[in-house]
Amino acid sequence: MVRRVLVWWSGHPRAADTVLAGVACVYLLIEIPYHEQSLARFDGVPPTFWADFAAFACVAFRRRRPYAVLVAVWALWLAAGRWDIWLEVNNSWAELGASTALQIAFYTVGRWRASPYWLVVALAVLVPGGVLSAAVVTTAWAIGVARRRWVTAAAQAEEGRALAMVAEERVRIARELHDIVAHNVSAMVIQSHGATVALLDEDRLAAGTALEAIRESGQAALVELRLLLGGLRQEESGEPQPGIEAIDGLVERHPLTVRLRVEGRIRTAPAGLGLAAYRIVQEALTNTLKHAGKEAEAQVVLRYGEHELHITVTDDGSGRPRARPARSGHGLINIAERAALFGGAAHAAPLPQGGFQVEATLPWV
């Protein structure tokens, strides 16, 4: 539950800030702890209440306008005539006033802005509030800075891991495509030998058939060789590589309950594209098994279009809730890399009604 709240809070900053400001303002309306009065006796509300209320209303805009909110809250804090944050904190930790909003504003500037302007405001706070007040708000800012640096470092580390996974996947793709290219070249060598014999025997029909087979194998090899450009390593693997036709068997033997639907006019795909389609479905189903559990049900749709092959893998998410964002994880990176290698695209995202969907498009080459 806490994880879901944190994920929502990070993914909806404006709504989260509005909720934070709204809860604080409602609390102030219901109970004014520093005056021991409530709005049931409106005539007893102290003037400082309105400054506190306005200060927390400003918090709703803290991540959109960090500096403007900081200046506004600071001005309201001074206008309330309560200039010693340290004294207020020591008197009552439960107090929810402009001084608390000011600390939130300082934290926000440190968290979301890498600028030295905070020093100017800190000095302004130092003059009326004293050294301890400045220390309080500076600590709030320092916590925000520490948080920003930690998040940045984590993002850089994640990016490094993603790049490493992309490089690893490219090596794997190169190994698989090497087998396909090697097969086509071997066929060309065999057919050329047959064409040579046929020409020596003056058998034009046999020679023409052999030369046509060489042409077809050469064209297929050129298509696959295009995919090996860009510095991908070529390492031979003796295992035969699966294609689109193998997806049916993958679905049948998978531990999940998976339905396969094929749409459009089925056509023969190049070996490399067929391998990519198989691996995309395999990775998507593995992703479902990992994050949704064995109780989940999935559907694979292969739609043969005029210009491209559309692949959709959807699950109902009936097992464990997904804790990862849509674009994280080794499997989803592999899917995107394979689609991009063929000039296609991939997209992965949770569904509004629950579950998860992976889509990929592979143009016919």
Protein Blocks (a to p, Z undefined) as FASTA:
>chain_A
ZZmmmmmmmmmmmlmmmmmmmmmmmmmmmpcfknopafklmmlpcfklmmmmmmmmmmmm
mmmmmmlmmmmmmmmmmmnopabfklmmmmomkbccfklmmmmmmmmmmmmoccfklmmm
mmmmmmmnojmlmmmmmmmmmmmmmmmmmmmmmmmmmmmmmmmmmmmmmmmmmmmmmmmm
mmmmmmmmmmmmmmmmmmmnopaklmmmmmmmmmmmmmmmmmmmmmmgghiacdddfbdc
ddfklmmmmmmmpmbdcddddedjdddddfklmmmmmmmmmmmmmmmmmmnojmbccddd
ddddfkbccdddddehlmccdfbdfkgcjklmmmmmmmmmnopacdddddfkgpjddddd
dddZZ
